[in-house]
Amino acid sequence: MSTQSAYFIQYRTCFNQSDNQSCPQAEGLATVVVFAEDHRQALCRAGKLIAKEDLQISGFLKMSVLRERNQQMFCAVLKSLFQRAELYGAALHFDPFPSRHHCCR
């Protein structure tokens, strides 16, 4: 039986809005914690979870393995994300970027 590690992965993402092109896409940071046997499987599972949440990846930011000693330094959001990943195998948190207002003045 192979062991699984917890992977912390972050992407720049935006919502898929193919049905309503007049509305600007909300961009943000998607943070995923996923349990997998290796980094390839982790990226695959993270990508599937992001797609399931109707998000589109616009850029890869970082990936690391979460060690037990790291858990003591988790903020409340990351701690909750990790706990959900323990229950379900993977969990996602989306932080939207502040919307930019453009003007012609």
SULJOTA-V564847 format. One line per field, one symbol per residue. ss: DSSP state (a for helix, b for strand, c for the rest). phi: phi as a letter, one per 40 degrees, with the letter a starting at -180 (. if undefined). psi: psi as a letter, one per 20 degrees, with the letter a starting at -180 (. if undefined). Layout:
# SULJOTA-V564847
ss: ???
phi: ???
psi: ???
This chain:
# SULJOTA-V564847
ss: ccccbbbbbbbbbbbcccccccccccbbbbbbbbbbccaaaaaaaaaaaaaaccbbbbbbbbbbbbcaaaaaaccaaaaaaaaaaaaacbbbbbbbccccccccc
phi: .ccbbcbbbbbcbaccbccbcccccccabbbbbbcacacccccccccccccccgbbcbacbaaaccccccccbccccccccccccccbgaabbbbccdccccabc
psi: pqqqqpppppqprqpplhiniipqpoqapppppqprhrhghghghgghgghhjkqppiqpgrprpprhhhhhjprgghggggghhhgihqqqppoqqpqppqrj.
